Amino acid sequence: MSLKIGLIGGGTVGGGVVELLRRVANPAITISKICVRDLTKKRDFTLDSNTILTSSIDDVLNDTSINCIVEVMGGTGLAKDVVLRSLAGGKHVVTANKALIASHMSEIQAA
């Protein structure tokens, strides 16, 4: 089974995820799309030629080929929506968002 990742957040943490996965160099793991706030902002990481940069969360969440969402955007409002929609869509979710988990764990578990 291949892991096709949709990354939500392309800042410092998101860039770190991209670089770590590049070092793993496993062809079964790909980052398909990365959602960022500002498409014109210079990134501290290099995109693979097959990775699409978008500013639309829906572009990532509605992509049926993506089977794992990595949420590294921070905050608890929009991040909660991303996690709950991802789970409702049958996607695996990875988050480093402690505030989100602390505030909304019961809702996340129920999804």
Helices and strands as residue ranges (DSSP letters): E 3-8, H 12-24, E 29-35, E 52-54, H 57-61, E 68-71, H 77-88, E 92-95, H 98-110
